[in-house]
Amino acid sequence: MPTTENRLIGLLGRRERKRLVERCEPFDMSLSDVLGVPNTHTRYAYFPISGFVSLVVEVDERPGLEVGMVGREGMLGAELLLDQNLPPWRAVVQGAGSSWRIKTSEFQKTLTDSPGLRHLVARYLAFRVEQLTLAAACERFHEIGPRLARWLLMSQDRAQSDTFHVTHQFMAFMLGVRRVGVTLAASELQRQGLIAYRRGELTVLDRLGLQARSCSCYDRNQRVYDTLVS
């Protein structure tokens, strides 16, 4: 049984937190699970406790591009606050872990009953808009190396571990670039002693060095979250 160590749930008052958790059920997120499909009705909202989910947009049958990431700092299904039940992205479990999940109808009922939850979800949605906007600008203006460093930092934050499973192919898929580009960028980070990579297991060796190598989007995401949500 998971604890309530999702950051959004933890920010609720005691009564509203209890009301929400009583309507949830524990759910294990397995690697590569698909929790949401584009333009398909949302059945559940999820509050990750460990592990994390990538939001991937697919265009013209091309490989998808990651436009957001959800871990214990947030939730999947926040757009239900706006009665938006047809998300535009595929939600794929990138890091296995545990979560709370709640049926869409129960979540919407809880939003009605809980002003604090409505306010918190609205603030998180504002952060999500910033995250999506920044992802588009980052893809256009920043080089692969700094983007990869930013993505690895975000993944490490949500994995809550220095080591996590990821392949070069998956990193290329998430960043919307060719695999050879990611391989070269990752090899440079490894040469600099910032990461170690072996058989799909990546370890962050020097987090401060990786932050220095990252594009500005990582710090900006953190600042916006702290301003809007915390």
C-alpha positions as CSV (number, residue, x, y, z in Angstrom):
1,M,0.0,0.0,0.0
2,P,1.6,3.3,-1.0
3,T,1.9,6.2,1.4
4,T,0.5,9.7,0.5
5,E,4.0,11.0,-0.5
6,N,2.7,12.7,-3.6
7,R,3.6,16.4,-3.3
8,L,0.2,17.7,-4.5
9,I,-1.7,15.5,-2.0
10,G,0.8,16.5,0.7
11,L,0.0,20.1,0.1
12,L,-3.7,19.6,0.8
13,G,-5.3,20.2,4.2
14,R,-5.8,17.2,6.4
15,R,-9.6,16.8,5.7
16,E,-9.3,17.3,1.9
17,R,-6.3,15.0,1.8
18,K,-8.2,12.3,3.6
19,R,-11.2,12.7,1.4
20,L,-9.1,12.4,-1.8
21,V,-7.1,9.4,-0.6
22,E,-10.2,7.5,0.5
23,R,-11.5,7.7,-3.1
24,C,-8.2,6.5,-4.6
25,E,-6.8,3.1,-5.0
26,P,-3.1,2.0,-5.0
27,F,-1.8,1.3,-8.5
28,D,1.6,0.0,-9.6
29,M,3.0,1.7,-12.7
30,S,5.1,-0.7,-14.8
31,L,7.8,0.4,-17.3
32,S,6.2,1.2,-20.7
33,D,2.6,1.1,-19.4
34,V,0.4,3.4,-21.4
35,L,-1.9,5.3,-19.0
36,G,-3.5,7.6,-21.5
37,V,-4.1,7.6,-25.3
38,P,-4.6,10.8,-27.5
39,N,-8.2,11.8,-28.0
40,T,-9.5,8.9,-25.9
41,H,-11.6,9.4,-22.8
42,T,-9.6,9.6,-19.6
43,R,-10.7,6.8,-17.3
44,Y,-8.4,7.6,-14.3
45,A,-6.4,10.4,-12.8
46,Y,-3.0,9.4,-11.3
47,F,-0.9,10.8,-8.5
48,P,2.5,9.2,-8.8
49,I,4.4,8.5,-5.6
50,S,7.5,7.0,-7.2
51,G,8.3,6.5,-10.8
52,F,7.3,8.9,-13.6
53,V,5.3,9.4,-16.8
54,S,6.2,11.0,-20.1
55,L,3.6,13.0,-22.1
56,V,4.3,12.3,-25.7
57,V,2.8,14.0,-28.7
58,E,2.6,12.1,-32.0
59,V,2.2,13.9,-35.4
60,D,1.7,12.3,-38.8
61,E,2.8,8.8,-37.7
62,R,6.2,10.1,-36.8
63,P,8.0,9.0,-33.6
64,G,6.6,11.0,-30.7
65,L,8.1,13.9,-28.9
66,E,8.1,14.3,-25.2
67,V,6.4,17.6,-24.1
68,G,6.1,17.0,-20.4
69,M,7.0,14.7,-17.5
70,V,4.9,13.8,-14.4
71,G,6.4,12.4,-11.2
72,R,5.5,12.7,-7.5
73,E,5.5,16.5,-7.9
74,G,2.3,16.4,-9.9
75,M,-0.5,14.4,-11.4
76,L,-1.8,13.0,-14.6
77,G,-5.3,14.1,-15.5
78,A,-5.2,17.7,-14.2
79,E,-7.0,18.8,-17.4
80,L,-10.2,17.2,-16.0
81,L,-10.5,20.4,-13.9
82,L,-11.4,22.1,-17.3
83,D,-13.8,19.3,-18.3
84,Q,-11.2,18.2,-20.8
85,N,-11.6,14.5,-21.0
86,L,-9.7,13.9,-24.3
87,P,-6.0,14.6,-23.7
88,P,-3.8,15.3,-26.8
89,W,-0.9,13.2,-25.7
90,R,0.1,9.6,-25.0
91,A,1.0,9.1,-21.3
92,V,3.8,6.4,-21.1
93,V,5.4,5.2,-17.9
94,Q,9.1,6.0,-18.2
95,G,10.1,5.0,-14.7
96,A,8.3,2.2,-12.9
97,G,6.8,3.0,-9.5
98,S,3.7,3.3,-7.4
99,S,0.8,5.8,-7.5
100,W,-2.7,6.6,-6.3
101,R,-5.3,6.5,-9.0
102,I,-8.9,7.6,-8.9
103,K,-11.7,7.2,-11.4
104,T,-12.5,10.2,-13.5
105,S,-16.1,10.6,-12.1
106,E,-14.8,10.3,-8.5
107,F,-12.0,12.9,-9.2
108,Q,-14.5,15.4,-10.6
109,K,-16.8,14.8,-7.6
110,T,-13.8,15.4,-5.3
111,L,-13.0,18.6,-7.1
112,T,-16.5,19.8,-6.5
113,D,-16.3,18.9,-2.8
114,S,-12.7,20.3,-2.2
115,P,-12.0,24.0,-2.9
116,G,-8.4,23.5,-1.8
117,L,-7.9,20.7,-4.4
118,R,-9.5,22.8,-7.1
119,H,-7.1,25.6,-6.3
120,L,-4.0,23.3,-6.2
121,V,-4.9,21.6,-9.5
122,A,-5.5,25.0,-11.2
123,R,-2.0,26.1,-10.1
124,Y,-0.5,22.8,-11.3
125,L,-2.2,23.3,-14.7
126,A,-0.7,26.8,-14.9
127,F,2.7,25.1,-14.4
128,R,1.9,22.5,-17.0
129,V,1.2,25.2,-19.6
130,E,4.6,26.7,-18.8
131,Q,6.2,23.3,-19.1
132,L,4.6,22.6,-22.5
133,T,5.5,26.1,-23.8
134,L,9.1,25.8,-22.6
135,A,9.4,22.3,-24.2
136,A,8.5,23.7,-27.6
137,A,11.1,26.6,-27.3
138,C,13.7,24.2,-25.9
139,E,13.4,21.9,-28.9
140,R,13.8,24.8,-31.3
141,F,16.6,26.8,-29.8
142,H,18.8,24.5,-27.6
143,E,21.4,22.0,-28.8
144,I,21.1,18.2,-28.1
145,G,23.8,18.1,-25.4
146,P,22.2,20.7,-23.0
147,R,18.7,19.3,-23.8
148,L,19.9,15.8,-22.9
149,A,21.5,17.1,-19.6
150,R,18.2,18.8,-18.7
151,W,16.2,15.7,-19.5
152,L,18.5,13.5,-17.4
153,L,18.2,15.9,-14.4
154,M,14.4,15.8,-14.7
155,S,14.4,12.0,-14.9
156,Q,16.7,11.7,-11.9
157,D,14.5,14.0,-9.9
158,R,11.5,11.8,-10.5
159,A,13.3,8.5,-10.2
160,Q,14.5,9.7,-6.8
161,S,17.7,7.7,-7.5
162,D,21.1,8.4,-9.1
163,T,20.6,5.3,-11.3
164,F,17.7,4.6,-13.6
165,H,16.9,2.5,-16.7
166,V,17.0,4.2,-20.1
167,T,18.2,3.4,-23.6
168,H,19.8,5.6,-26.2
169,Q,16.8,4.8,-28.5
170,F,14.4,5.9,-25.8
171,M,16.3,9.2,-25.1
172,A,16.3,9.9,-28.9
173,F,12.5,9.2,-29.0
174,M,11.9,11.6,-26.0
175,L,14.0,14.4,-27.4
176,G,12.8,14.0,-31.0
177,V,16.2,13.5,-32.5
178,R,18.2,10.8,-34.3
179,R,19.8,8.1,-32.1
180,V,23.3,8.9,-33.3
181,G,22.9,12.5,-32.0
182,V,21.9,11.2,-28.5
183,T,24.8,8.7,-28.6
184,L,27.3,11.4,-29.3
185,A,25.9,13.7,-26.7
186,A,25.7,11.0,-24.0
187,S,29.3,9.9,-24.8
188,E,30.5,13.4,-24.3
189,L,28.7,13.6,-20.9
190,Q,30.3,10.3,-20.0
191,R,33.8,11.5,-21.1
192,Q,33.4,14.5,-18.8
193,G,32.6,12.2,-15.9
194,L,29.1,13.5,-15.4
195,I,27.3,10.2,-16.1
196,A,28.0,6.5,-16.5
197,Y,26.1,4.3,-18.9
198,R,26.1,0.5,-19.3
199,R,23.5,-1.8,-20.8
200,G,20.5,0.4,-20.3
201,E,21.4,1.6,-16.8
202,L,22.4,5.2,-16.5
203,T,24.0,6.7,-13.4
204,V,24.4,10.4,-12.6
205,L,27.9,10.8,-11.2
206,D,28.2,14.6,-10.9
207,R,24.8,16.3,-10.6
208,L,26.3,19.8,-10.2
209,G,28.3,19.3,-13.3
210,L,25.3,18.0,-15.2
211,Q,23.3,21.1,-14.0
212,A,26.1,23.3,-15.4
213,R,25.9,21.5,-18.7
214,S,22.1,21.7,-18.9
215,C,20.2,24.3,-20.8
216,S,18.4,27.1,-18.8
217,C,15.1,25.3,-19.1
218,Y,15.8,23.0,-16.2
219,D,16.3,25.8,-13.7
220,R,13.3,27.8,-15.1
221,N,11.0,24.8,-14.8
222,Q,12.1,24.4,-11.1
223,R,11.5,28.1,-10.4
224,V,8.1,28.2,-12.0
225,Y,6.9,25.1,-10.1
226,D,8.1,26.5,-6.8
227,T,6.3,29.8,-7.6
228,L,3.0,28.4,-8.8
229,V,2.6,25.2,-6.8
230,S,4.7,25.0,-3.6
